[in-house]
């Protein structure tokens, strides 16, 4: 069993101060992330080409999110690395396929589907096995935003988390055919975790200047759950039905399927999506954090199962969030081998339910 928790990095202050604190504490992880990026340069590009093109993304990002660009500049300063090179790590859109071999499976349940009626979000995060060594948990309070807890590969971009305003964010890599220059989707994730209410989180997903989009699975403390299934130019907000929802790494809404980059590559995702729906239905009314720990370790369709063991990516961490209580359980490595650690946030005073 893997019982070595992911290291937690705490930071608070202005966006620039928060960035510096993260950069100073995450120097080894950032170095590892940058090394992996250098190894992953597409064959038709060079590192200098990526740096040059990423500056177009920088221009869009500064116009929309100057505060998060300040934060990223602080990270670069704290880590002692070039900002232009660090920013490449935010621009997955520069690669034909993501540099980390991303996957992910999400399951959500609320109301009648859970044993106690609370809202539970369960997520596996599939990346290159090398990234597990560089995982950190960021506990951040920046500017006047709610404090958030997020899991990051390298300390820069964030994969999943939740904040003290009871906004939960998990999600899934999507490969769309309309990727363009704009605000990187990883920066949109940062904006979601800064949201003070659900509509602000949804607004971030709908950002017209976005370069592409994940399927951002959003939940709040009133039990509202949406799968914001987006591309660069369109989005469908899929509302939870019968108190359960599942999503993996392909477009599911009929209006969005035309954006799938290559439908011949989605078998892996189809297996995990359908298996997740089956497990939610089979355990309807009984779902708890402990039961979700078992479901995330499921090997149906192995090795490309919910607990993923192969090909180009593996599950490097998993997270379960109980939104109302601001409690999360996070495990390093594959769910079938991990020991989960519990984390809590204190609610924002003005937003307590």
C-alpha positions in Angstrom: 0.0 0.0 0.0 1.1 3.6 -0.8 0.8 5.5 2.5 3.2 8.3 1.7 1.0 11.4 1.4 1.4 14.0 -1.3 3.3 17.0 0.2 1.2 20.0 1.0 2.3 23.5 0.1 0.6 26.5 1.9 0.6 30.0 0.5 -1.3 33.2 1.3 -1.1 36.9 0.4 -1.3 38.8 -2.9 -1.2 36.8 -6.1 2.4 37.7 -6.6 3.3 36.7 -3.0 1.4 33.5 -3.3 3.2 32.7 -6.5 6.6 33.3 -4.9 5.8 31.1 -1.9 4.7 28.3 -4.2 7.8 28.6 -6.4 10.2 28.6 -3.5 8.6 25.5 -2.0 8.2 23.7 -5.2 11.6 24.1 -6.8 12.2 20.3 -7.2 8.8 19.6 -8.5 8.9 22.4 -11.0 12.4 21.2 -12.2 10.9 17.7 -12.7 7.9 19.1 -14.6 10.1 21.2 -16.9 12.4 18.2 -17.6 9.4 16.1 -18.6 8.2 18.9 -20.9 11.6 19.1 -22.6 11.3 15.4 -23.2 7.8 15.7 -24.7 8.4 18.3 -27.4 6.4 17.2 -30.5 8.6 16.0 -33.4 7.5 18.8 -35.7 8.4 21.6 -33.2 11.3 22.8 -31.2 11.4 24.2 -27.6 12.1 27.7 -29.0 9.1 27.4 -31.3 6.9 26.5 -28.3 8.2 29.5 -26.3 7.5 31.8 -29.2 4.0 30.5 -29.8 3.1 30.5 -26.1 3.6 34.3 -26.0 0.4 34.6 -28.0 -1.4 32.7 -25.2 0.3 35.1 -22.7 -1.2 38.1 -24.5 -4.8 36.7 -24.3 -4.2 35.6 -20.7 -3.0 39.0 -19.4 -6.1 40.7 -20.9 -8.5 38.3 -19.1 -6.7 37.2 -16.0 -3.9 39.6 -15.0 -4.1 38.4 -11.4 -3.3 34.8 -12.3 -0.5 35.9 -14.6 1.0 37.8 -11.6 0.7 34.6 -9.6 2.5 32.6 -12.3 5.2 35.3 -12.6 5.7 34.9 -8.8 6.0 31.2 -9.2 8.7 31.6 -11.8 10.6 34.1 -9.5 10.3 31.9 -6.5 11.5 28.8 -8.4 14.3 30.7 -10.2 13.1 29.8 -13.7 12.3 31.7 -16.8 8.6 32.9 -16.8 8.3 32.3 -20.6 9.4 28.7 -20.1 7.3 28.1 -17.1 4.2 29.4 -18.9 4.6 26.7 -21.5 3.5 24.2 -18.8 0.1 26.0 -18.8 -0.3 25.6 -22.6 -1.3 22.1 -23.2 -2.8 23.4 -26.5 0.7 23.7 -27.9 0.9 19.9 -28.1 -1.0 17.7 -30.5 -1.5 15.4 -27.6 -1.1 16.5 -24.0 2.5 16.2 -22.8 1.5 14.2 -19.7 -0.7 11.6 -21.3 -3.8 12.8 -19.5 -6.9 10.7 -18.7 -9.3 10.9 -15.8 -12.6 9.4 -14.6 -15.3 11.2 -12.6 -18.2 10.1 -10.6 -20.7 12.4 -8.8 -23.6 11.5 -6.5 -26.0 13.5 -4.3 -29.3 13.3 -2.5 -31.0 9.9 -2.8 -27.9 8.4 -4.3 -25.7 8.9 -1.3 -26.2 7.3 2.1 -26.5 10.6 4.0 -27.7 12.8 1.2 -24.5 14.8 0.9 -22.8 15.6 -2.4 -19.8 13.4 -3.2 -17.4 13.9 -6.1 -14.9 11.1 -6.9 -12.1 11.5 -9.4 -9.1 9.5 -10.7 -6.3 11.5 -12.3 -4.4 9.7 -15.1 -1.0 11.0 -16.1 2.5 9.8 -17.1 3.8 7.7 -14.3 6.8 10.0 -14.0 4.5 12.8 -12.7 3.6 11.1 -9.5 7.0 12.1 -8.0 6.2 15.8 -8.7 2.7 15.9 -7.2 1.9 18.5 -4.6 -1.3 19.7 -2.8 -1.6 23.5 -2.9 -3.5 25.1 0.0 -3.8 28.7 -1.2 -5.5 31.9 -0.2 -4.8 34.6 -2.8 -6.2 38.2 -2.8 -9.8 38.3 -1.7 -10.6 34.8 -3.1 -11.8 31.9 -1.0 -9.0 29.6 0.2 -8.7 26.5 -2.0 -7.1 23.1 -1.9 -5.9 21.7 -5.2 -3.7 18.8 -6.5 -1.0 19.8 -8.9 1.6 18.1 -11.0 4.6 20.4 -10.4 2.9 23.1 -8.4 1.8 25.2 -11.4 -1.3 23.9 -13.2 -4.0 22.3 -11.0 -5.9 19.1 -11.8 -8.6 19.0 -9.2 -9.7 20.7 -6.0 -12.3 22.6 -4.1 -12.6 25.9 -2.3 -14.0 27.4 0.9 -17.0 28.7 -0.9 -18.0 25.1 -1.5 -17.1 25.0 -5.2 -15.7 21.7 -6.3 -13.7 21.2 -9.5 -12.7 18.0 -11.1 -12.7 17.1 -14.7 -11.6 15.3 -17.8 -9.2 15.8 -20.7 -11.0 16.3 -24.0 -9.3 16.4 -27.4 -11.2 18.8 -29.6 -10.7 19.7 -33.3 -11.1 23.5 -32.8 -8.1 24.3 -30.5 -6.9 27.8 -31.1 -4.8 30.6 -29.6 -6.4 32.0 -26.5 -6.5 31.6 -22.7 -5.1 28.1 -21.8 -7.7 25.8 -20.2 -5.4 25.3 -17.2 -5.7 29.0 -16.5 -9.5 28.6 -16.6 -9.2 25.9 -14.0 -7.4 28.3 -11.7 -10.2 30.8 -12.2 -12.8 28.2 -11.3 -11.0 27.6 -8.0 -11.1 31.3 -7.3 -14.9 31.5 -7.8 -17.1 32.6 -4.9 -20.3 30.9 -6.3 -21.3 28.4 -8.9 -22.3 30.9 -11.6 -18.9 32.5 -11.5 -17.3 29.0 -11.9 -19.6 28.4 -14.9 -18.7 31.8 -16.3 -15.1 30.7 -16.3 -15.9 27.6 -18.3 -17.8 29.7 -20.8 -15.0 32.2 -21.3 -15.2 33.3 -24.9 -11.4 33.8 -25.2 -10.6 30.2 -24.2 -8.1 28.2 -26.3 -9.8 24.9 -25.6 -11.6 23.2 -22.8 -11.7 20.3 -20.4 -14.9 18.7 -19.3 -15.0 20.7 -16.1 -17.2 18.9 -13.5 -18.5 21.5 -11.1 -20.4 21.0 -7.9 -21.5 23.3 -5.1 -22.7 23.1 -1.5 -26.4 23.1 -2.4 -25.9 19.9 -4.3 -25.9 21.3 -7.8 -23.6 19.3 -10.2 -22.8 20.1 -13.8 -20.5 18.6 -16.4 -19.3 21.6 -18.4 -18.5 19.7 -21.6 -16.6 22.2 -23.8 -14.4 22.8 -26.7 -12.8 26.1 -27.7 -15.9 27.4 -29.5 -18.9 25.6 -27.9 -20.1 24.1 -24.6 -23.0 22.1 -23.3 -23.8 22.2 -19.6 -24.8 18.6 -18.7 -26.9 18.6 -15.5 -26.9 15.7 -13.1 -29.8 13.3 -13.6 -31.3 11.0 -11.0 -28.7 12.2 -8.6 -25.7 10.6 -10.3 -23.3 11.6 -13.1 -20.2 10.1 -14.7 -17.7 11.3 -17.3 -14.4 10.2 -18.8 -12.4 11.5 -21.8 -14.8 11.7 -24.7 -17.7 14.0 -25.8 -21.0 12.5 -24.6 -23.5 15.3 -25.5 -24.9 14.8 -29.0 -24.3 18.5 -29.8 -20.6 18.2 -28.8 -19.6 14.9 -30.6 -18.7 16.8 -33.8 -15.8 18.3 -31.9 -14.1 15.0 -31.1 -10.7 15.1 -32.7 -10.4 11.4 -33.4 -13.2 9.0 -32.5 -11.0 6.0 -33.2 -9.1 6.6 -30.0 -11.9 6.8 -27.4 -12.4 3.1 -26.6 -10.4 3.5 -23.3 -12.7 6.4 -22.3 -15.9 4.5 -23.3 -14.9 1.6 -21.0 -14.3 3.8 -18.0 -17.3 6.0 -18.6 -19.7 3.1 -18.9 -18.2 1.3 -16.0 -18.5 4.4 -13.8 -22.2 4.7 -14.7 -22.7 1.0 -13.9 -21.0 1.3 -10.5 -23.1 4.4 -9.6 -26.3 2.6 -10.4 -25.3 -0.6 -8.6 -24.5 1.3 -5.4 -27.3 3.8 -5.6 -28.4 5.0 -2.1 -25.3 3.5 -0.4 -22.6 5.8 -1.7 -20.2 7.1 1.0 -16.6 8.3 0.9 -15.4 4.9 2.0 -17.4 3.1 -0.7 -16.1 5.5 -3.3 -12.5 4.6 -2.3 -13.4 1.0 -3.3 -15.1 2.1 -6.6 -12.1 4.2 -7.6 -10.0 1.0 -7.3 -12.2 -0.8 -9.7 -10.4 -2.9 -12.4 -13.3 -3.5 -14.8 -11.8 -3.2 -18.3 -8.2 -3.6 -16.9 -5.7 -2.2 -17.7 -7.5 0.8 -19.0 -9.8 0.7 -16.0 -11.0 3.4 -13.6 -8.0 2.5 -11.6 -5.7 2.7 -14.6 -2.6 0.6 -15.0 -1.5 1.2 -18.6 -0.7 2.1 -21.6 0.5 5.7 -22.0 -0.8 6.8 -18.6 -1.7 5.5 -15.1 -3.7 6.8 -12.2 -1.2 8.9 -10.2 -3.7 10.3 -7.6 -7.4 10.1 -6.7 -9.6 12.5 -4.7 -13.1 12.3 -3.1 -14.7 15.5 -2.1 -17.7 15.9 0.3 -18.8 19.3 -0.9 -21.1 20.4 2.0 -18.5 19.6 4.7 -15.5 20.9 2.8 -13.8 17.5 3.4 -11.6 15.7 0.9 -9.8 12.4 0.9 -6.7 12.3 -1.4 -4.5 9.3 -2.2 -1.2 9.2 -4.1 -0.7 6.5 -6.8 -3.2 4.0 -7.9 -6.4 3.7 -5.8 -6.0 -0.1 -5.4 -2.8 0.5 -3.5 -3.2 3.9 -1.8 -4.0 5.0 1.7 -6.2 8.1 1.7 -5.4 11.2 3.8 -8.2 13.4 4.9 -8.2 17.2 4.4 -10.5 20.0 5.5 -11.1 23.6 4.7 -12.9 26.2 6.9 -15.9 27.7 5.2 -15.9 31.4 4.1 -17.7 33.3 6.8 -19.9 35.2 4.3 -20.7 32.0 2.4 -21.5 29.6 5.2 -24.7 27.6 4.5 
